[in-house]
Amino acid sequence: PTIQSSVVLTPKEPKSRQASLDEQKPDKKSTARNRRMFGLLLGTLQKFKDEAKESKDKEDQRKQIENKLEEKANEEKEEIVKEKRQLFEERRQTQVKLRKIEQKIEIVET
């Protein structure tokens, strides 16, 4: 005994497995439609795959550019620090020279 559905009419006798398979056998028209649909599905998947690869390539390229810019900025910072040290050293050397000259002048004056 089966309960009657208010949505779908249920058959009194269940179909045999073979009968269900026979009903599902596709004809040429549905086979062609299925092939077209499968081809479209594969095309869509390939398109998404290509887009993903392209976006990954762009992301990698962007990362490379960012790395180059970061390296360049680091090099510039190092160069600035180096120049600053060099200028400080030159200034120190000139101060030492001035002190020596001042000492010589004091020695000559006395």
C-alpha positions in Angstrom: 0.0 0.0 0.0 1.3 3.4 -0.9 0.1 6.8 0.3 -1.3 9.0 -2.4 0.6 12.2 -2.9 -1.3 15.4 -3.4 1.5 16.7 -5.7 2.4 13.7 -7.9 0.2 10.8 -8.8 2.0 7.6 -7.8 1.5 4.5 -9.9 -0.1 1.6 -8.3 2.3 -0.9 -9.8 6.0 -0.1 -9.6 7.8 -0.4 -13.0 10.3 -3.0 -13.6 14.0 -2.1 -13.9 14.0 -3.1 -17.6 10.9 -1.0 -18.3 12.5 2.1 -16.7 15.7 1.6 -18.6 13.8 1.2 -21.9 12.0 4.5 -21.2 15.3 6.3 -20.6 17.0 5.0 -23.9 17.7 8.2 -25.9 16.9 8.6 -29.5 19.2 10.3 -32.0 17.7 13.7 -31.4 18.3 13.6 -27.7 21.8 12.1 -28.2 22.7 15.0 -30.4 21.3 17.5 -27.9 23.2 15.8 -25.1 26.4 16.0 -27.1 25.9 19.7 -27.9 25.2 20.4 -24.2 28.3 18.5 -23.1 30.4 20.3 -25.7 29.1 23.7 -24.4 29.8 22.6 -20.9 33.4 21.6 -21.8 33.8 24.9 -23.7 32.7 26.8 -20.6 35.0 24.9 -18.3 37.9 25.5 -20.7 37.1 29.2 -20.8 37.2 29.4 -17.0 40.4 27.4 -17.0 42.0 29.8 -19.5 40.8 32.9 -17.6 42.2 31.5 -14.3 45.5 30.8 -15.9 45.6 34.3 -17.4 44.7 35.9 -14.1 47.4 33.9 -12.4 49.9 35.0 -15.0 48.9 38.6 -14.4 49.2 38.1 -10.7 52.7 36.6 -11.0 53.7 39.5 -13.3 52.4 42.0 -10.8 54.3 40.3 -7.9 57.5 40.4 -10.0 57.0 44.1 -10.6 56.3 44.8 -6.9 59.4 42.8 -6.0 61.6 44.8 -8.4 60.2 48.1 -7.1 60.8 46.9 -3.5 64.4 45.9 -4.3 65.0 49.2 -6.0 63.6 51.1 -3.0 65.8 49.1 -0.7 68.9 49.8 -2.8 68.0 53.5 -2.8 67.7 53.5 1.0 71.0 51.7 1.3 72.6 54.2 -1.0 71.2 57.1 1.0 72.5 55.6 4.2 75.9 55.1 2.6 76.1 58.7 1.3 75.0 60.0 4.8 77.8 58.0 6.4 80.3 59.2 3.8 79.3 62.8 4.3 79.5 62.4 8.1 83.0 60.9 7.7 84.1 63.7 5.5 82.7 66.3 7.9 84.5 64.6 10.8 87.8 64.6 8.8 87.5 68.3 8.0 86.8 69.1 11.7 89.9 67.1 12.6 91.9 69.1 10.1 90.5 72.4 11.4 91.5 71.4 14.9 95.0 70.6 13.9 95.3 73.9 12.0 93.9 75.8 15.1 96.4 74.0 17.3 99.3 74.9 14.9 98.1 78.6 14.9 98.0 78.6 18.7 101.5 77.1 18.8 102.8 79.8 16.4 101.1 82.6 18.3 102.6 81.7 21.6 
